[in-house]
């Protein structure tokens, strides 16, 4: 039974719309209950992955470090309680004018101080070690999923809330894993401190009796009641005033990420911009992006100003309020000076514990924004993974026998189901050299990406001969960061081949002058010209020696003589390889045995021609003739750079 492609196209049309709807909510474009549900869902998705750090697949020391951190919290609490008791004792001694007691307490303060500092140092070590190792966990998982099956490339072709994934990995993962540890530490400390020092306040403060209209009103534990009322008022005010902090913080993070992207793109394309004299236009784009950043920071400033009103007011009132509340009991002699100072210290600690939300609300907003951004990237990667598993609207890739490369009813589409190439049928035998041509926009490069496995959308089958290795050379040669040796061996490890082997290949492709600079590190992507990069790409081919080679207009950056030279070398060095070349230049026909032509149609591009270019491969004598004619057009130093060995081999062969 044949599949109903109309139904499949409809399903593909629904899928991106649903994905866009979900991700649109995650980026803050929806409001109300839907937006809250989205935030809840995204935070749940973040925890689903990040919490595995403490799961069965997590880090070995995660629970041990967590236990050390919890222990230091208890020890720090004990030190704080010791300081609180010391405060009461020293002020009582001062009130009673007891010099010996004051001296003893002064000496006792030193070991208390040393213990408190030591516990604090250990707590910092445990906390920051957990943060560092926990960050490594989601970073590695996200990086693995992002780099798997070409998803880092596919994400740029689909809609969703996953823009600037590099910033989410570098910045948002750090904030999303640092803050929860601080929050957990702070919250645990706050709860334990509140529980401990509420007892102190209740014991020291006792009950307060006030007269209202001739009626005596007794408030038991009045200091505890006052601390609770004050904390509720402050926290409530902070929640109301800072309700927009999360959205504003997320907008700020996105604006910063977009600004970094604009600057990075300007640097990476500096040569083209300079040649086109587009600096003024680029400056306009940079200024526009930076103004968005400044507006976002202005909104952050306004939010900080509003929350500072609460936090600053709370900071001034908290130390004074318990003294004022205890003043009547001190004046009537029912409380000592030491008890007042102990109560003031305990009240500040309890109030700080109750006001934990007030003090941490801005950072909590930053964490929610970062966790949402990380989760949005995870959701997009999850969607791509589900598509890979379900294989709906995906090209089937498999191993075959006979032909080196075979296309069976292959249709290549966009992510939304829009047809690019439809019903392509072709079989390329091993060792055959095939030229694929067509007008611009017919999908030649997209077909090359589908053959390489990075473009998954479509129907039909791509079969590659079992055991064969396929390599694709893109139109724009990639040069990685690092030493030239790494660039030559890429994507294999830099140490995978000897210096003599690399030098020989570089000389063959006309880059012999670089053989002595293999271990030199520098911006080779900018040092090498476009033609040199393409020769470097051919050098990689000759080192790796794949069975099937797809050339996506790789000679577009070089002149015709250099193109002839490189294609001649390819024919000589890799005679048994199957080659599919994509190109426009008519001279390429001489280096191929067969020609495929793509042409636009009403329902997408189709293969409309499949013909032999010659009855047999072009002879080496004719190739030598072409090559010698090409050499006559080149400067003498260029010919010297290439060397004469290939020519000698050609002449002797003929």
VEXDREN-2710 file (C-alpha; in Angstrom, 1 decimal):
% VEXDREN-2710
k/r/px/py/pz
1/UNK/0.0/0.0/0.0
2/UNK/1.5/3.4/-1.0
3/UNK/1.6/6.2/1.5
4/UNK/-0.8/9.1/1.1
5/UNK/1.6/11.9/0.5
6/UNK/-1.2/14.5/0.8
7/UNK/-1.9/13.3/4.4
8/UNK/1.9/13.4/5.1
9/UNK/2.1/16.9/3.8
10/UNK/-0.8/17.9/6.0
11/UNK/0.8/16.4/9.1
12/UNK/4.1/18.2/8.3
13/UNK/2.2/21.4/8.1
14/UNK/0.5/20.9/11.5
15/UNK/3.8/19.9/13.2
16/UNK/5.7/23.2/12.9
17/UNK/2.6/25.2/13.8
18/UNK/2.2/23.2/17.0
19/UNK/5.9/23.6/17.8
20/UNK/5.8/27.3/17.1
21/UNK/2.7/27.7/19.3
22/UNK/4.4/26.0/22.3
23/UNK/7.7/27.8/21.8
24/UNK/6.0/31.1/21.2
25/UNK/4.6/30.8/24.7
26/UNK/8.0/30.0/26.0
27/UNK/9.5/33.2/24.6
28/UNK/6.9/35.3/26.4
29/UNK/4.6/36.2/23.5
30/UNK/1.6/34.7/25.3
31/UNK/0.2/35.9/28.6
32/UNK/-2.2/34.9/31.3
33/UNK/-2.7/31.3/32.4
34/UNK/-1.2/29.9/29.2
35/UNK/2.1/31.8/29.9
36/UNK/2.1/30.6/33.5
37/UNK/1.6/27.0/32.3
38/UNK/4.4/27.4/29.8
39/UNK/6.8/28.7/32.5
40/UNK/5.8/25.8/34.7
41/UNK/6.3/23.3/31.8
42/UNK/9.7/24.8/30.8
43/UNK/11.0/24.8/34.4
44/UNK/9.8/21.2/34.7
45/UNK/11.7/20.3/31.5
46/UNK/14.8/21.9/32.9
47/UNK/14.7/20.0/36.1
48/UNK/13.9/16.8/34.3
49/UNK/17.3/16.9/32.7
50/UNK/19.4/18.8/35.3
51/UNK/18.2/16.8/38.3
52/UNK/19.8/13.6/36.8
53/UNK/23.0/15.0/38.3
54/UNK/21.8/13.4/41.6
55/UNK/20.2/10.4/39.8
56/UNK/21.5/6.9/39.0
57/UNK/23.4/8.3/36.0
58/UNK/24.7/11.3/37.8
59/UNK/28.1/12.3/39.1
60/UNK/29.7/10.0/41.7
61/UNK/30.4/12.7/44.3
62/UNK/27.1/14.6/43.9
63/UNK/25.5/13.3/47.1
64/UNK/28.7/13.4/49.1
65/UNK/29.2/17.1/48.3
66/UNK/25.6/17.8/49.0
67/UNK/26.0/16.1/52.4
68/UNK/29.1/18.2/53.2
69/UNK/27.3/21.4/52.2
70/UNK/24.3/20.5/54.5
71/UNK/26.7/19.7/57.4
72/UNK/28.5/23.1/57.0
73/UNK/25.1/24.8/57.1
74/UNK/24.4/23.2/60.5
75/UNK/27.9/24.1/61.7
76/UNK/27.5/27.7/60.6
77/UNK/24.1/27.9/62.3
78/UNK/25.8/26.6/65.5
79/UNK/28.4/29.3/65.2
80/UNK/25.7/32.0/64.7
81/UNK/23.9/30.8/67.8
82/UNK/27.2/30.9/69.7
83/UNK/27.7/34.5/68.6
84/UNK/24.2/35.4/69.6
85/UNK/24.7/34.0/73.1
86/UNK/28.1/35.7/73.3
87/UNK/26.4/39.1/72.5
88/UNK/24.0/38.7/75.4
89/UNK/26.8/37.8/77.8
90/UNK/29.2/40.6/76.9
91/UNK/26.5/43.3/77.1
92/UNK/25.3/41.9/80.5
93/UNK/28.9/42.0/81.7
94/UNK/29.3/45.6/80.5
95/UNK/26.0/46.6/82.2
96/UNK/27.2/45.0/85.5
97/UNK/30.7/46.4/85.0
98/UNK/32.5/43.1/85.4
99/UNK/36.0/43.5/83.8
100/UNK/37.1/39.9/84.3
101/UNK/34.0/38.6/82.5
102/UNK/34.4/41.1/79.7
103/UNK/38.1/40.0/79.3
104/UNK/37.2/36.3/79.3
105/UNK/34.5/36.8/76.7
106/UNK/36.8/38.9/74.6
107/UNK/39.3/36.0/74.5
108/UNK/36.5/33.5/73.8
109/UNK/35.4/35.5/70.8
110/UNK/38.6/34.5/68.9
111/UNK/37.9/30.8/68.7
112/UNK/34.3/31.5/67.9
113/UNK/35.4/33.7/65.1
114/UNK/37.9/31.1/63.8
115/UNK/35.3/28.4/63.9
116/UNK/32.7/30.5/62.0
117/UNK/35.3/31.6/59.3
118/UNK/36.5/27.9/58.9
119/UNK/32.9/26.7/58.5
120/UNK/32.2/29.4/56.0
121/UNK/35.3/28.6/53.9
122/UNK/34.3/24.9/53.8
123/UNK/30.8/25.8/52.8
124/UNK/32.0/28.0/49.9
125/UNK/34.2/25.1/48.7
126/UNK/31.3/22.6/48.8
127/UNK/28.8/25.0/47.3
128/UNK/31.0/26.2/44.4
129/UNK/32.3/22.6/43.7
130/UNK/28.7/21.4/43.3
131/UNK/27.9/24.4/41.1
132/UNK/30.9/23.7/38.9
133/UNK/30.2/20.0/38.5
134/UNK/26.5/20.4/38.1
135/UNK/27.0/22.9/35.3
136/UNK/29.1/20.3/33.6
137/UNK/26.3/17.8/33.6
138/UNK/23.5/19.7/31.7
139/UNK/26.2/21.4/29.5
140/UNK/27.5/18.0/28.3
141/UNK/24.0/16.6/27.8
142/UNK/22.9/19.7/25.9
143/UNK/26.1/19.8/23.8
144/UNK/25.7/16.1/22.9
145/UNK/22.1/16.5/21.8
146/UNK/22.9/19.8/20.0
147/UNK/25.7/18.2/18.0
148/UNK/24.0/14.9/17.4
149/UNK/22.8/14.1/13.8
150/UNK/23.4/17.6/12.6
151/UNK/20.8/19.2/14.9
152/UNK/23.1/22.2/15.4
153/UNK/22.6/22.9/11.7
154/UNK/18.9/21.9/11.5
155/UNK/17.9/24.3/14.4
156/UNK/18.7/27.2/12.2
157/UNK/16.1/26.0/9.6
158/UNK/13.2/25.5/12.0
159/UNK/11.1/27.9/14.0
160/UNK/11.1/28.0/17.8
161/UNK/12.4/29.6/20.9
162/UNK/16.0/28.4/20.5
163/UNK/17.8/31.4/19.0
164/UNK/21.5/31.8/19.9
165/UNK/22.0/28.3/21.3
166/UNK/25.7/29.2/22.0
167/UNK/24.7/31.9/24.4
168/UNK/22.3/29.5/26.2
169/UNK/25.1/27.0/26.6
170/UNK/27.7/29.5/27.7
171/UNK/25.7/31.8/29.9
172/UNK/22.2/30.5/30.7
173/UNK/23.4/27.0/31.8
174/UNK/25.8/28.7/34.2
175/UNK/23.1/30.9/35.7
176/UNK/20.5/28.1/35.7
177/UNK/22.8/25.8/37.7
178/UNK/24.6/28.3/40.0
179/UNK/21.5/30.0/41.3
180/UNK/19.6/26.9/42.5
181/UNK/22.5/25.8/44.7
182/UNK/22.6/29.3/46.2
183/UNK/18.9/29.2/46.7
184/UNK/18.9/25.8/48.3
185/UNK/21.7/26.9/50.6
186/UNK/20.0/30.2/51.4
187/UNK/16.6/28.7/51.9
188/UNK/17.9/25.9/54.2
189/UNK/19.9/28.4/56.2
190/UNK/16.8/30.6/56.4
191/UNK/14.5/27.9/57.6
192/UNK/16.9/26.5/60.2
193/UNK/17.8/30.0/61.4
194/UNK/14.2/31.0/61.7
195/UNK/13.4/27.8/63.7
196/UNK/16.4/28.4/66.0
197/UNK/16.1/32.0/66.6
198/UNK/12.3/32.1/66.9
199/UNK/12.9/30.0/70.1
200/UNK/15.4/32.7/71.2
201/UNK/13.0/35.5/70.6
202/UNK/10.1/33.7/72.2
203/UNK/12.2/32.9/75.3
204/UNK/13.8/36.3/75.7
205/UNK/10.9/38.5/74.6
206/UNK/8.2/36.7/76.4
207/UNK/4.7/38.3/76.4
208/UNK/4.0/42.0/76.0
209/UNK/0.9/43.5/77.7
210/UNK/-0.5/46.7/76.4
211/UNK/-3.5/48.7/77.6
212/UNK/-6.2/49.5/75.0
213/UNK/-9.2/51.5/76.3
214/UNK/-8.7/50.2/79.8
215/UNK/-8.4/46.6/78.6
216/UNK/-5.2/44.7/79.0
217/UNK/-4.1/42.9/75.8
218/UNK/-1.4/40.3/76.2
219/UNK/0.6/39.3/73.1
220/UNK/2.6/36.1/73.7
221/UNK/5.9/36.0/71.9
222/UNK/5.4/39.5/70.6
223/UNK/8.8/39.7/69.0
224/UNK/8.1/36.6/66.9
225/UNK/4.7/38.0/65.9
226/UNK/6.3/41.3/65.0
227/UNK/9.0/39.6/62.9
228/UNK/6.4/37.5/61.0
229/UNK/4.1/40.5/60.3
230/UNK/7.0/42.6/59.1
231/UNK/8.3/39.8/56.8
232/UNK/4.9/39.1/55.3
233/UNK/4.5/42.8/54.6
234/UNK/7.9/43.1/53.0
235/UNK/7.7/39.9/50.9
236/UNK/4.2/40.8/49.7
237/UNK/5.3/44.3/48.7
238/UNK/8.3/42.8/46.9
239/UNK/6.1/40.3/45.0
240/UNK/3.8/43.0/43.8
241/UNK/6.4/45.6/42.9
242/UNK/8.7/43.0/41.2
243/UNK/6.1/41.0/39.3
244/UNK/7.6/42.0/35.9
245/UNK/11.1/41.2/36.9
246/UNK/11.2/37.8/35.2
247/UNK/9.9/38.9/31.8
248/UNK/12.2/42.0/31.9
249/UNK/15.2/39.9/32.8
250/UNK/14.5/37.4/30.0
251/UNK/14.2/40.2/27.5
252/UNK/17.6/41.6/28.7
253/UNK/19.3/38.2/28.3
254/UNK/17.9/37.8/24.7
255/UNK/18.9/41.4/23.8
256/UNK/22.5/40.7/25.0
257/UNK/22.6/37.4/23.1
258/UNK/21.5/39.1/19.9
259/UNK/24.0/41.9/20.3
260/UNK/26.9/39.4/20.8
261/UNK/25.7/37.6/17.7
262/UNK/25.7/40.8/15.6
263/UNK/29.3/41.6/16.7
264/UNK/30.5/38.0/16.1
265/UNK/28.9/38.0/12.6
266/UNK/30.6/41.4/11.9
267/UNK/34.0/40.0/12.9
268/UNK/33.6/36.7/11.0
269/UNK/32.6/38.5/7.8
270/UNK/35.0/41.4/8.1
271/UNK/36.7/40.9/4.7
272/UNK/33.4/40.9/2.7
273/UNK/32.1/43.9/4.6
274/UNK/35.4/45.8/4.0
275/UNK/35.4/45.0/0.3
276/UNK/31.8/46.0/-0.1
277/UNK/32.4/49.1/2.0
278/UNK/29.5/48.3/4.1
279/UNK/30.8/49.5/7.4
280/UNK/28.3/52.3/7.7
281/UNK/25.4/49.9/7.2
282/UNK/26.9/47.4/9.6
283/UNK/27.4/50.2/12.2
284/UNK/23.7/51.1/11.8
285/UNK/22.8/47.5/12.5
286/UNK/25.1/47.3/15.5
287/UNK/23.7/50.6/16.9
288/UNK/20.2/49.3/16.5
289/UNK/21.0/46.1/18.3
290/UNK/22.8/48.0/21.1
291/UNK/19.9/50.4/21.6
292/UNK/17.7/47.3/22.2
293/UNK/20.2/46.2/24.9
294/UNK/20.1/49.7/26.5
295/UNK/16.3/49.7/26.5
296/UNK/16.4/46.3/28.2
297/UNK/18.8/47.5/30.8
298/UNK/16.7/50.6/31.4
299/UNK/13.8/48.3/32.2
300/UNK/16.0/46.3/34.5
301/UNK/17.1/49.6/36.2
302/UNK/13.5/50.6/36.8
303/UNK/12.8/47.2/38.3
304/UNK/15.9/47.4/40.5
305/UNK/14.8/50.9/41.7
306/UNK/11.4/49.6/42.7
307/UNK/12.7/46.6/44.5
308/UNK/15.4/48.6/46.2
309/UNK/12.7/50.7/47.9
310/UNK/11.6/47.6/49.7
311/UNK/15.0/46.0/50.4
312/UNK/16.6/49.3/51.5
313/UNK/13.7/50.2/53.8
314/UNK/13.8/46.7/55.3
315/UNK/17.5/47.0/55.9
316/UNK/17.1/50.2/57.9
317/UNK/14.1/49.1/59.9
318/UNK/15.1/45.6/60.8
319/UNK/17.9/46.4/63.3
320/UNK/16.0/49.2/65.0
321/UNK/12.5/47.7/65.3
322/UNK/13.4/45.1/68.0
323/UNK/15.1/47.7/70.2
324/UNK/12.0/49.9/70.0
325/UNK/9.7/47.0/70.8
326/UNK/11.9/45.9/73.8
327/UNK/12.4/49.4/75.1
328/UNK/9.3/49.3/77.5
329/UNK/10.5/46.1/79.1
330/UNK/14.0/47.4/79.5
331/UNK/12.7/50.6/81.1
332/UNK/10.6/48.7/83.6
333/UNK/13.5/46.5/84.4
334/UNK/12.1/43.2/83.1
335/UNK/14.8/42.9/80.4
336/UNK/18.6/43.4/80.7
337/UNK/20.7/45.2/78.1
338/UNK/22.2/41.9/77.1
339/UNK/18.8/40.4/76.5
340/UNK/17.8/43.4/74.3
341/UNK/21.0/43.1/72.2
342/UNK/20.5/39.3/71.9
343/UNK/16.9/39.9/70.9
344/UNK/17.9/42.5/68.4
345/UNK/20.5/40.1/66.9
346/UNK/18.0/37.3/66.8
347/UNK/15.3/39.5/65.4
348/UNK/17.6/40.5/62.5
349/UNK/18.3/36.9/61.7
350/UNK/14.7/35.9/61.9
351/UNK/13.6/38.8/59.8
352/UNK/16.3/38.0/57.3
353/UNK/15.1/34.5/57.1
354/UNK/11.5/35.5/56.6
355/UNK/12.6/38.1/54.0
356/UNK/14.6/35.6/52.0
357/UNK/12.3/36.2/49.0
358/UNK/12.8/40.0/49.3
359/UNK/16.6/39.7/49.2
360/UNK/16.7/37.1/46.4
361/UNK/13.8/38.1/44.2
362/UNK/15.9/39.8/41.5
363/UNK/18.2/36.8/41.2
364/UNK/15.3/34.4/41.3
365/UNK/13.9/36.3/38.3
366/UNK/17.3/35.9/36.5
367/UNK/17.3/32.2/37.3
368/UNK/13.8/31.6/35.9
369/UNK/14.6/33.5/32.8
370/UNK/17.8/31.5/32.2
371/UNK/16.2/28.2/33.0
372/UNK/13.4/29.0/30.5
373/UNK/15.9/29.7/27.8
374/UNK/17.8/26.5/28.5
375/UNK/14.5/24.6/28.5
376/UNK/13.4/26.2/25.3
377/UNK/16.6/24.8/23.6
378/UNK/15.9/21.4/25.2
379/UNK/12.3/21.4/23.9
380/UNK/13.5/22.2/20.4
381/UNK/16.1/19.4/20.5
382/UNK/13.4/17.1/21.9
383/UNK/11.2/17.9/18.9
384/UNK/14.0/17.1/16.5
385/UNK/14.7/13.8/18.3
386/UNK/11.0/12.8/18.2
387/UNK/11.0/13.4/14.5
388/UNK/14.1/11.2/14.1
389/UNK/12.4/8.4/16.0
390/UNK/9.0/8.6/14.3
391/UNK/10.5/9.2/10.8
392/UNK/7.4/11.1/9.7
393/UNK/8.4/13.4/6.9
394/UNK/12.0/12.1/7.0
395/UNK/14.3/10.7/4.3
396/UNK/15.2/7.1/4.9
397/UNK/19.0/6.4/4.8
398/UNK/20.3/2.9/4.4
399/UNK/23.0/0.6/3.1
400/UNK/22.7/-0.9/-0.3
401/UNK/24.5/-3.3/-2.6
402/UNK/25.6/-2.7/-6.2
403/UNK/25.5/1.0/-6.9
404/UNK/27.7/3.2/-4.8
405/UNK/24.9/5.7/-4.4
406/UNK/21.2/5.3/-5.2
407/UNK/18.2/7.6/-5.0
408/UNK/14.8/5.8/-4.8
409/UNK/11.8/8.1/-5.3
410/UNK/13.6/10.8/-3.3
411/UNK/11.8/14.0/-2.4
412/UNK/13.5/16.7/-0.5
413/UNK/11.4/19.2/1.4
414/UNK/11.6/22.1/3.8
415/UNK/10.8/21.5/7.5
416/UNK/7.2/22.7/6.8
417/UNK/6.7/20.2/3.9
418/UNK/7.3/22.6/1.0
419/UNK/8.7/20.6/-1.9
420/UNK/12.2/21.3/-3.1
421/UNK/13.1/18.2/-5.2
422/UNK/10.4/15.6/-6.0
423/UNK/10.6/11.9/-7.1
424/UNK/14.3/11.8/-7.9
425/UNK/15.5/8.4/-9.2
426/UNK/19.2/7.8/-9.9
427/UNK/21.9/5.1/-9.5
428/UNK/25.6/5.9/-9.6
429/UNK/27.9/2.9/-10.0
430/UNK/31.2/2.7/-8.0
431/UNK/33.9/4.8/-9.5
432/UNK/31.7/6.8/-11.8
433/UNK/32.2/10.6/-12.1
434/UNK/28.8/12.4/-12.3
435/UNK/28.1/16.1/-12.8
436/UNK/24.9/17.6/-11.3
437/UNK/23.8/20.9/-12.8
438/UNK/20.8/23.1/-12.8
439/UNK/19.7/26.7/-12.5
440/UNK/20.2/28.6/-9.2
441/UNK/17.6/27.7/-6.6
442/UNK/16.8/24.2/-8.0
443/UNK/18.0/22.6/-4.8
444/UNK/21.4/21.2/-5.8
445/UNK/23.1/22.2/-2.5
446/UNK/20.1/21.0/-0.5
447/UNK/20.4/17.6/-2.3
448/UNK/24.1/17.5/-1.4
449/UNK/23.2/18.1/2.3
450/UNK/20.6/15.4/2.1
451/UNK/23.2/13.0/0.7
452/UNK/25.5/13.9/3.6
453/UNK/22.7/13.2/6.1
454/UNK/22.4/16.7/7.6
455/UNK/19.2/17.6/5.7
456/UNK/16.6/15.0/7.0
457/UNK/13.3/16.4/5.6
458/UNK/11.5/14.6/2.8
459/UNK/10.5/11.1/1.6
460/UNK/12.1/8.3/-0.3
461/UNK/15.4/6.5/0.2
462/UNK/19.1/7.3/-0.1
463/UNK/21.2/4.1/-0.3
464/UNK/24.9/4.1/0.2
465/UNK/26.9/1.1/-0.6
466/UNK/27.6/-1.0/2.5
467/UNK/31.1/-0.2/3.9
468/UNK/31.6/2.9/1.8
469/UNK/32.7/6.2/3.3
470/UNK/31.0/9.4/2.0
471/UNK/32.6/12.8/2.2
472/UNK/31.1/16.1/1.2
473/UNK/33.1/19.2/0.4
474/UNK/30.9/22.4/0.8
475/UNK/31.2/25.4/-1.4
476/UNK/32.7/27.4/1.5
477/UNK/35.7/25.5/2.9
478/UNK/35.8/25.3/6.7
479/UNK/39.0/26.0/8.5
480/UNK/38.9/25.2/12.3
481/UNK/40.6/27.2/15.0
482/UNK/44.1/26.1/16.0
483/UNK/47.3/24.9/14.3
484/UNK/47.4/24.4/10.5
485/UNK/48.0/20.7/11.2
486/UNK/44.6/20.4/12.7
487/UNK/43.0/22.2/9.7
488/UNK/44.7/19.8/7.2
489/UNK/43.6/16.6/9.1
490/UNK/40.1/17.9/10.0
491/UNK/37.8/16.2/10.9
492/UNK/40.3/13.6/11.9
493/UNK/42.5/14.3/15.0
494/UNK/45.5/16.6/14.3
495/UNK/48.0/13.8/15.1
496/UNK/46.4/11.2/12.9
497/UNK/49.0/11.6/10.1
498/UNK/52.8/12.1/9.8
499/UNK/54.3/15.4/8.9
500/UNK/55.9/13.9/5.7
501/UNK/52.5/12.6/4.5
502/UNK/50.9/16.0/5.1
503/UNK/53.7/17.9/3.4
504/UNK/53.5/15.6/0.3
505/UNK/49.8/16.2/-0.1
506/UNK/50.1/20.0/0.5
507/UNK/52.8/20.1/-2.3
508/UNK/50.5/18.1/-4.6
509/UNK/47.6/20.6/-4.2
510/UNK/49.9/23.7/-4.6
511/UNK/50.2/24.5/-0.9
512/UNK/53.8/23.3/-0.5
513/UNK/54.8/26.7/0.9
514/UNK/52.7/26.0/4.0
515/UNK/54.4/22.6/4.8
516/UNK/56.8/24.2/7.3
517/UNK/54.0/26.0/9.2
518/UNK/52.0/22.9/10.3
519/UNK/52.4/23.6/14.0
520/UNK/51.8/27.4/13.7
521/UNK/48.6/28.5/15.4
522/UNK/46.8/31.5/14.0
523/UNK/43.6/32.7/12.3
524/UNK/44.0/30.5/9.3
525/UNK/40.4/31.1/8.2
526/UNK/41.5/34.7/7.5
527/UNK/45.1/34.0/6.5
528/UNK/44.2/31.7/3.6
529/UNK/42.6/33.0/0.5
530/UNK/39.4/31.5/-0.9
531/UNK/41.4/29.5/-3.4
532/UNK/43.8/28.2/-0.8
533/UNK/41.0/27.1/1.4
534/UNK/39.6/25.0/-1.5
535/UNK/43.0/23.5/-2.2
536/UNK/43.2/22.7/1.5
537/UNK/39.8/20.9/1.2
538/UNK/41.2/18.8/-1.6
539/UNK/44.2/18.0/0.5
540/UNK/41.9/16.6/3.1
541/UNK/40.3/14.4/0.5
542/UNK/43.6/13.0/-0.6
543/UNK/44.5/12.2/3.0
544/UNK/41.2/10.7/4.0
545/UNK/40.6/8.9/0.6
546/UNK/36.8/8.4/0.9
547/UNK/34.9/6.0/-1.4
548/UNK/32.1/8.5/-2.3
549/UNK/32.8/12.2/-2.8
550/UNK/30.2/15.0/-3.1
551/UNK/31.6/18.3/-4.4
552/UNK/29.2/21.2/-3.8
553/UNK/30.6/23.9/-6.1
554/UNK/34.0/23.6/-4.4
555/UNK/35.8/25.2/-7.3
556/UNK/33.6/28.3/-7.4
557/UNK/36.2/30.3/-5.4
558/UNK/39.1/29.5/-7.8
559/UNK/39.7/30.5/-11.4
560/UNK/39.2/28.1/-14.3
561/UNK/42.9/27.0/-14.6
562/UNK/43.0/26.2/-10.9
563/UNK/39.7/24.4/-11.2
564/UNK/41.1/22.2/-14.0
565/UNK/44.2/21.5/-12.0
566/UNK/42.2/20.4/-8.9
567/UNK/39.8/18.2/-10.9
568/UNK/42.8/16.7/-12.7
569/UNK/44.4/15.9/-9.4
570/UNK/41.2/14.4/-8.1
571/UNK/41.0/12.1/-11.1
572/UNK/44.6/11.0/-10.6
573/UNK/44.7/10.6/-6.8
574/UNK/41.3/9.0/-6.3
575/UNK/40.7/7.1/-9.5
576/UNK/38.4/4.5/-7.9
577/UNK/36.3/7.0/-5.9
578/UNK/32.7/7.8/-6.9
579/UNK/32.3/11.5/-7.5
580/UNK/29.1/13.6/-7.6
581/UNK/30.1/17.2/-8.6
582/UNK/27.7/20.1/-8.3
583/UNK/28.6/23.1/-10.5
584/UNK/27.7/25.6/-13.2
585/UNK/30.9/25.9/-15.2
586/UNK/30.7/24.1/-18.6
587/UNK/34.5/23.2/-18.3
588/UNK/33.6/20.7/-15.6
589/UNK/31.9/18.4/-18.1
590/UNK/35.3/17.3/-19.4
591/UNK/36.1/15.7/-16.1
592/UNK/32.9/13.7/-15.8
593/UNK/31.4/10.7/-17.5
594/UNK/27.7/11.5/-16.8
595/UNK/25.5/14.5/-16.4
596/UNK/22.4/15.0/-14.3
597/UNK/20.2/18.1/-14.8
598/UNK/17.7/19.5/-12.3
599/UNK/14.9/21.8/-13.5
600/UNK/12.2/23.8/-11.9
601/UNK/8.7/22.4/-12.1
602/UNK/5.2/23.4/-10.8
603/UNK/5.5/20.9/-7.9
604/UNK/9.2/21.3/-7.1
605/UNK/12.5/20.5/-8.9
606/UNK/12.9/17.3/-10.9
607/UNK/15.7/15.4/-12.5
608/UNK/14.9/16.0/-16.2
609/UNK/18.1/14.7/-17.8
610/UNK/20.5/11.9/-17.3
611/UNK/23.0/11.6/-20.1
612/UNK/26.6/10.4/-20.7
613/UNK/29.0/13.3/-21.4
614/UNK/31.3/11.0/-23.4
615/UNK/31.3/7.4/-24.3
616/UNK/34.3/6.8/-22.0
617/UNK/36.2/8.9/-19.5
618/UNK/38.3/11.6/-20.9
619/UNK/41.8/10.4/-21.7
620/UNK/44.8/11.4/-19.7
621/UNK/46.4/12.9/-22.9
622/UNK/43.4/15.2/-23.3
623/UNK/43.5/16.1/-19.6
624/UNK/47.2/16.9/-19.9
625/UNK/46.4/19.1/-22.9
626/UNK/43.8/21.0/-20.9
627/UNK/46.2/21.3/-18.0
628/UNK/49.1/22.6/-20.1
629/UNK/46.8/25.2/-21.6
630/UNK/45.7/26.2/-18.1
631/UNK/49.3/26.5/-16.9
632/UNK/50.1/29.0/-19.7
633/UNK/47.6/31.4/-18.0
634/UNK/49.2/31.2/-14.6
635/UNK/52.1/33.2/-13.1
636/UNK/55.5/31.4/-13.0
637/UNK/55.7/31.3/-9.2
638/UNK/52.3/29.6/-9.1
639/UNK/53.5/26.9/-11.4
640/UNK/56.6/26.4/-9.3
641/UNK/54.5/26.2/-6.2
642/UNK/52.6/23.2/-7.7
643/UNK/55.7/21.3/-8.8
644/UNK/56.1/19.2/-11.9
645/UNK/55.6/15.7/-10.5
646/UNK/52.0/15.2/-11.6
647/UNK/52.8/16.3/-15.1
648/UNK/55.6/13.9/-15.3
649/UNK/53.3/11.0/-14.2
650/UNK/50.7/12.1/-16.8
651/UNK/53.2/12.2/-19.6
652/UNK/54.7/8.8/-18.7
653/UNK/51.3/7.3/-18.4
654/UNK/50.4/8.5/-21.9
END
